[in-house]
Amino acid sequence: MTPGKYDLNLYRGDTNIFRVVLWTDDLLTVAYSLTGCVVSAEIREKSGGTHIVFLDVRIILPNTVEVTMKPSMYAGCPTKGVWDLQITVTATGEVLTPLAGFVTVTPDVTGSTQL
């Protein structure tokens, strides 16, 4: 699977929530079953980078993943970086990456701290 491109444009300190709905066909008529899957998402400054932000992910059956970036997660988040969303099918060990992209974090003003 070649990941679809989805860039994250975040505003430091804000809660960001988005949902990814997965389908097995181009017409979006057959839901991709996430039953028995484990989903994870990370932000890093670059692929293989050491500064890692683990995004909160939640599976909403049958085929939706909710991804959340909470205000507390920005402490270790690079201002520029990359991210992806990975699915592991527990029964087979198959790993799929449906989305990936660049990350840009805009500094906040209200409630900001010196960086």
PyMOL CGO cylinders between C-alpha atoms (Angstrom):
from pymol import cmd
from pymol.cgo import CYLINDER

trace = [
    CYLINDER, 0.00, 0.00, 0.00, 1.34, 3.40, -0.96, 0.3, 1, 1, 1, 1, 1, 1,
    CYLINDER, 1.34, 3.40, -0.96, 0.32, 5.83, 1.76, 0.3, 1, 1, 1, 1, 1, 1,
    CYLINDER, 0.32, 5.83, 1.76, -2.05, 8.63, 0.89, 0.3, 1, 1, 1, 1, 1, 1,
    CYLINDER, -2.05, 8.63, 0.89, -0.62, 12.09, 1.55, 0.3, 1, 1, 1, 1, 1, 1,
    CYLINDER, -0.62, 12.09, 1.55, -2.07, 14.06, 4.46, 0.3, 1, 1, 1, 1, 1, 1,
    CYLINDER, -2.07, 14.06, 4.46, -0.03, 16.90, 5.90, 0.3, 1, 1, 1, 1, 1, 1,
    CYLINDER, -0.03, 16.90, 5.90, -0.64, 18.06, 9.47, 0.3, 1, 1, 1, 1, 1, 1,
    CYLINDER, -0.64, 18.06, 9.47, -0.71, 21.82, 10.04, 0.3, 1, 1, 1, 1, 1, 1,
    CYLINDER, -0.71, 21.82, 10.04, -0.91, 22.20, 13.81, 0.3, 1, 1, 1, 1, 1, 1,
    CYLINDER, -0.91, 22.20, 13.81, -1.14, 25.22, 16.09, 0.3, 1, 1, 1, 1, 1, 1,
    CYLINDER, -1.14, 25.22, 16.09, 1.00, 24.66, 19.20, 0.3, 1, 1, 1, 1, 1, 1,
    CYLINDER, 1.00, 24.66, 19.20, -1.08, 24.06, 22.32, 0.3, 1, 1, 1, 1, 1, 1,
    CYLINDER, -1.08, 24.06, 22.32, -4.36, 23.37, 20.53, 0.3, 1, 1, 1, 1, 1, 1,
    CYLINDER, -4.36, 23.37, 20.53, -6.21, 20.09, 20.62, 0.3, 1, 1, 1, 1, 1, 1,
    CYLINDER, -6.21, 20.09, 20.62, -6.33, 18.63, 17.12, 0.3, 1, 1, 1, 1, 1, 1,
    CYLINDER, -6.33, 18.63, 17.12, -8.64, 15.72, 16.28, 0.3, 1, 1, 1, 1, 1, 1,
    CYLINDER, -8.64, 15.72, 16.28, -9.24, 14.15, 12.90, 0.3, 1, 1, 1, 1, 1, 1,
    CYLINDER, -9.24, 14.15, 12.90, -10.78, 10.93, 11.67, 0.3, 1, 1, 1, 1, 1, 1,
    CYLINDER, -10.78, 10.93, 11.67, -9.57, 8.61, 8.95, 0.3, 1, 1, 1, 1, 1, 1,
    CYLINDER, -9.57, 8.61, 8.95, -12.20, 6.39, 7.31, 0.3, 1, 1, 1, 1, 1, 1,
    CYLINDER, -12.20, 6.39, 7.31, -10.76, 3.36, 5.50, 0.3, 1, 1, 1, 1, 1, 1,
    CYLINDER, -10.76, 3.36, 5.50, -12.27, 1.55, 2.52, 0.3, 1, 1, 1, 1, 1, 1,
    CYLINDER, -12.27, 1.55, 2.52, -11.20, -1.47, 0.47, 0.3, 1, 1, 1, 1, 1, 1,
    CYLINDER, -11.20, -1.47, 0.47, -12.50, -0.11, -2.85, 0.3, 1, 1, 1, 1, 1, 1,
    CYLINDER, -12.50, -0.11, -2.85, -12.21, 3.11, -4.85, 0.3, 1, 1, 1, 1, 1, 1,
    CYLINDER, -12.21, 3.11, -4.85, -15.98, 3.70, -4.79, 0.3, 1, 1, 1, 1, 1, 1,
    CYLINDER, -15.98, 3.70, -4.79, -15.96, 3.79, -0.96, 0.3, 1, 1, 1, 1, 1, 1,
    CYLINDER, -15.96, 3.79, -0.96, -18.65, 1.14, -0.64, 0.3, 1, 1, 1, 1, 1, 1,
    CYLINDER, -18.65, 1.14, -0.64, -16.79, -1.64, 1.23, 0.3, 1, 1, 1, 1, 1, 1,
    CYLINDER, -16.79, -1.64, 1.23, -15.48, -0.76, 4.69, 0.3, 1, 1, 1, 1, 1, 1,
    CYLINDER, -15.48, -0.76, 4.69, -11.96, -1.90, 5.65, 0.3, 1, 1, 1, 1, 1, 1,
    CYLINDER, -11.96, -1.90, 5.65, -12.47, -3.95, 8.82, 0.3, 1, 1, 1, 1, 1, 1,
    CYLINDER, -12.47, -3.95, 8.82, -10.30, -2.78, 11.70, 0.3, 1, 1, 1, 1, 1, 1,
    CYLINDER, -10.30, -2.78, 11.70, -11.47, -5.66, 13.89, 0.3, 1, 1, 1, 1, 1, 1,
    CYLINDER, -11.47, -5.66, 13.89, -8.40, -7.29, 15.43, 0.3, 1, 1, 1, 1, 1, 1,
    CYLINDER, -8.40, -7.29, 15.43, -6.08, -4.48, 14.33, 0.3, 1, 1, 1, 1, 1, 1,
    CYLINDER, -6.08, -4.48, 14.33, -3.69, -2.28, 16.28, 0.3, 1, 1, 1, 1, 1, 1,
    CYLINDER, -3.69, -2.28, 16.28, -3.24, 1.30, 15.06, 0.3, 1, 1, 1, 1, 1, 1,
    CYLINDER, -3.24, 1.30, 15.06, -0.42, 3.72, 15.86, 0.3, 1, 1, 1, 1, 1, 1,
    CYLINDER, -0.42, 3.72, 15.86, 0.72, 7.16, 14.70, 0.3, 1, 1, 1, 1, 1, 1,
    CYLINDER, 0.72, 7.16, 14.70, 3.89, 9.11, 15.38, 0.3, 1, 1, 1, 1, 1, 1,
    CYLINDER, 3.89, 9.11, 15.38, 5.41, 12.50, 14.63, 0.3, 1, 1, 1, 1, 1, 1,
    CYLINDER, 5.41, 12.50, 14.63, 9.20, 12.72, 14.28, 0.3, 1, 1, 1, 1, 1, 1,
    CYLINDER, 9.20, 12.72, 14.28, 11.57, 15.42, 13.04, 0.3, 1, 1, 1, 1, 1, 1,
    CYLINDER, 11.57, 15.42, 13.04, 12.55, 13.02, 10.22, 0.3, 1, 1, 1, 1, 1, 1,
    CYLINDER, 12.55, 13.02, 10.22, 12.14, 9.35, 9.37, 0.3, 1, 1, 1, 1, 1, 1,
    CYLINDER, 12.14, 9.35, 9.37, 14.13, 7.45, 11.98, 0.3, 1, 1, 1, 1, 1, 1,
    CYLINDER, 14.13, 7.45, 11.98, 14.42, 10.60, 14.12, 0.3, 1, 1, 1, 1, 1, 1,
    CYLINDER, 14.42, 10.60, 14.12, 14.80, 10.45, 17.87, 0.3, 1, 1, 1, 1, 1, 1,
    CYLINDER, 14.80, 10.45, 17.87, 12.23, 13.11, 18.87, 0.3, 1, 1, 1, 1, 1, 1,
    CYLINDER, 12.23, 13.11, 18.87, 9.01, 11.09, 18.90, 0.3, 1, 1, 1, 1, 1, 1,
    CYLINDER, 9.01, 11.09, 18.90, 5.48, 12.23, 19.66, 0.3, 1, 1, 1, 1, 1, 1,
    CYLINDER, 5.48, 12.23, 19.66, 3.07, 9.32, 20.00, 0.3, 1, 1, 1, 1, 1, 1,
    CYLINDER, 3.07, 9.32, 20.00, -0.34, 10.51, 18.86, 0.3, 1, 1, 1, 1, 1, 1,
    CYLINDER, -0.34, 10.51, 18.86, -3.43, 9.19, 20.60, 0.3, 1, 1, 1, 1, 1, 1,
    CYLINDER, -3.43, 9.19, 20.60, -5.34, 6.85, 18.30, 0.3, 1, 1, 1, 1, 1, 1,
    CYLINDER, -5.34, 6.85, 18.30, -8.69, 5.17, 18.77, 0.3, 1, 1, 1, 1, 1, 1,
    CYLINDER, -8.69, 5.17, 18.77, -10.39, 2.64, 16.53, 0.3, 1, 1, 1, 1, 1, 1,
    CYLINDER, -10.39, 2.64, 16.53, -14.09, 3.23, 15.89, 0.3, 1, 1, 1, 1, 1, 1,
    CYLINDER, -14.09, 3.23, 15.89, -15.40, 0.06, 14.30, 0.3, 1, 1, 1, 1, 1, 1,
    CYLINDER, -15.40, 0.06, 14.30, -15.84, -0.90, 11.61, 0.3, 1, 1, 1, 1, 1, 1,
    CYLINDER, -15.84, -0.90, 11.61, -13.43, 1.32, 9.63, 0.3, 1, 1, 1, 1, 1, 1,
    CYLINDER, -13.43, 1.32, 9.63, -12.58, 4.61, 11.34, 0.3, 1, 1, 1, 1, 1, 1,
    CYLINDER, -12.58, 4.61, 11.34, -9.45, 5.75, 13.17, 0.3, 1, 1, 1, 1, 1, 1,
    CYLINDER, -9.45, 5.75, 13.17, -9.62, 8.86, 15.35, 0.3, 1, 1, 1, 1, 1, 1,
    CYLINDER, -9.62, 8.86, 15.35, -6.27, 10.61, 15.83, 0.3, 1, 1, 1, 1, 1, 1,
    CYLINDER, -6.27, 10.61, 15.83, -5.76, 13.19, 18.58, 0.3, 1, 1, 1, 1, 1, 1,
    CYLINDER, -5.76, 13.19, 18.58, -2.94, 15.63, 19.33, 0.3, 1, 1, 1, 1, 1, 1,
    CYLINDER, -2.94, 15.63, 19.33, -3.38, 16.97, 22.88, 0.3, 1, 1, 1, 1, 1, 1,
    CYLINDER, -3.38, 16.97, 22.88, -1.85, 20.21, 24.21, 0.3, 1, 1, 1, 1, 1, 1,
    CYLINDER, -1.85, 20.21, 24.21, 0.53, 18.29, 26.50, 0.3, 1, 1, 1, 1, 1, 1,
    CYLINDER, 0.53, 18.29, 26.50, 2.05, 16.48, 23.49, 0.3, 1, 1, 1, 1, 1, 1,
    CYLINDER, 2.05, 16.48, 23.49, 3.63, 19.62, 22.01, 0.3, 1, 1, 1, 1, 1, 1,
    CYLINDER, 3.63, 19.62, 22.01, 6.47, 19.66, 24.57, 0.3, 1, 1, 1, 1, 1, 1,
    CYLINDER, 6.47, 19.66, 24.57, 8.59, 17.27, 22.51, 0.3, 1, 1, 1, 1, 1, 1,
    CYLINDER, 8.59, 17.27, 22.51, 7.11, 18.03, 19.11, 0.3, 1, 1, 1, 1, 1, 1,
    CYLINDER, 7.11, 18.03, 19.11, 9.39, 19.43, 16.39, 0.3, 1, 1, 1, 1, 1, 1,
    CYLINDER, 9.39, 19.43, 16.39, 8.19, 22.53, 14.53, 0.3, 1, 1, 1, 1, 1, 1,
    CYLINDER, 8.19, 22.53, 14.53, 8.85, 20.73, 11.23, 0.3, 1, 1, 1, 1, 1, 1,
    CYLINDER, 8.85, 20.73, 11.23, 8.70, 17.01, 10.74, 0.3, 1, 1, 1, 1, 1, 1,
    CYLINDER, 8.70, 17.01, 10.74, 6.93, 13.98, 9.34, 0.3, 1, 1, 1, 1, 1, 1,
    CYLINDER, 6.93, 13.98, 9.34, 4.21, 11.63, 10.52, 0.3, 1, 1, 1, 1, 1, 1,
    CYLINDER, 4.21, 11.63, 10.52, 2.40, 8.48, 9.51, 0.3, 1, 1, 1, 1, 1, 1,
    CYLINDER, 2.40, 8.48, 9.51, -0.45, 6.21, 10.55, 0.3, 1, 1, 1, 1, 1, 1,
    CYLINDER, -0.45, 6.21, 10.55, 0.20, 2.46, 10.69, 0.3, 1, 1, 1, 1, 1, 1,
    CYLINDER, 0.20, 2.46, 10.69, -2.17, -0.46, 11.02, 0.3, 1, 1, 1, 1, 1, 1,
    CYLINDER, -2.17, -0.46, 11.02, -1.02, -3.86, 12.21, 0.3, 1, 1, 1, 1, 1, 1,
    CYLINDER, -1.02, -3.86, 12.21, -3.33, -6.79, 11.52, 0.3, 1, 1, 1, 1, 1, 1,
    CYLINDER, -3.33, -6.79, 11.52, -2.86, -8.82, 14.69, 0.3, 1, 1, 1, 1, 1, 1,
    CYLINDER, -2.86, -8.82, 14.69, -3.83, -12.19, 13.19, 0.3, 1, 1, 1, 1, 1, 1,
    CYLINDER, -3.83, -12.19, 13.19, -1.33, -12.04, 10.32, 0.3, 1, 1, 1, 1, 1, 1,
    CYLINDER, -1.33, -12.04, 10.32, 1.27, -9.49, 11.43, 0.3, 1, 1, 1, 1, 1, 1,
    CYLINDER, 1.27, -9.49, 11.43, 0.67, -7.55, 8.20, 0.3, 1, 1, 1, 1, 1, 1,
    CYLINDER, 0.67, -7.55, 8.20, 1.56, -3.84, 8.53, 0.3, 1, 1, 1, 1, 1, 1,
    CYLINDER, 1.56, -3.84, 8.53, -0.11, -1.18, 6.38, 0.3, 1, 1, 1, 1, 1, 1,
    CYLINDER, -0.11, -1.18, 6.38, 0.47, 2.57, 6.24, 0.3, 1, 1, 1, 1, 1, 1,
    CYLINDER, 0.47, 2.57, 6.24, -2.62, 4.29, 4.82, 0.3, 1, 1, 1, 1, 1, 1,
    CYLINDER, -2.62, 4.29, 4.82, -1.50, 7.90, 5.47, 0.3, 1, 1, 1, 1, 1, 1,
    CYLINDER, -1.50, 7.90, 5.47, 1.74, 9.85, 5.79, 0.3, 1, 1, 1, 1, 1, 1,
    CYLINDER, 1.74, 9.85, 5.79, 2.83, 13.44, 5.40, 0.3, 1, 1, 1, 1, 1, 1,
    CYLINDER, 2.83, 13.44, 5.40, 4.71, 16.46, 6.62, 0.3, 1, 1, 1, 1, 1, 1,
    CYLINDER, 4.71, 16.46, 6.62, 4.07, 18.23, 9.92, 0.3, 1, 1, 1, 1, 1, 1,
    CYLINDER, 4.07, 18.23, 9.92, 4.22, 21.98, 10.50, 0.3, 1, 1, 1, 1, 1, 1,
    CYLINDER, 4.22, 21.98, 10.50, 3.65, 23.41, 13.97, 0.3, 1, 1, 1, 1, 1, 1,
    CYLINDER, 3.65, 23.41, 13.97, 2.88, 27.12, 14.21, 0.3, 1, 1, 1, 1, 1, 1,
    CYLINDER, 2.88, 27.12, 14.21, 3.92, 28.70, 17.54, 0.3, 1, 1, 1, 1, 1, 1,
    CYLINDER, 3.92, 28.70, 17.54, 1.05, 29.90, 19.71, 0.3, 1, 1, 1, 1, 1, 1,
    CYLINDER, 1.05, 29.90, 19.71, 0.70, 33.27, 21.48, 0.3, 1, 1, 1, 1, 1, 1,
    CYLINDER, 0.70, 33.27, 21.48, -1.83, 32.93, 24.29, 0.3, 1, 1, 1, 1, 1, 1,
    CYLINDER, -1.83, 32.93, 24.29, -0.45, 30.79, 27.08, 0.3, 1, 1, 1, 1, 1, 1,
    CYLINDER, -0.45, 30.79, 27.08, 2.84, 30.28, 25.24, 0.3, 1, 1, 1, 1, 1, 1,
    CYLINDER, 2.84, 30.28, 25.24, 6.09, 29.53, 26.95, 0.3, 1, 1, 1, 1, 1, 1,
    CYLINDER, 6.09, 29.53, 26.95, 9.59, 30.48, 25.94, 0.3, 1, 1, 1, 1, 1, 1,
    CYLINDER, 9.59, 30.48, 25.94, 11.05, 27.84, 23.64, 0.3, 1, 1, 1, 1, 1, 1,
]
cmd.load_cgo(trace, "trace")
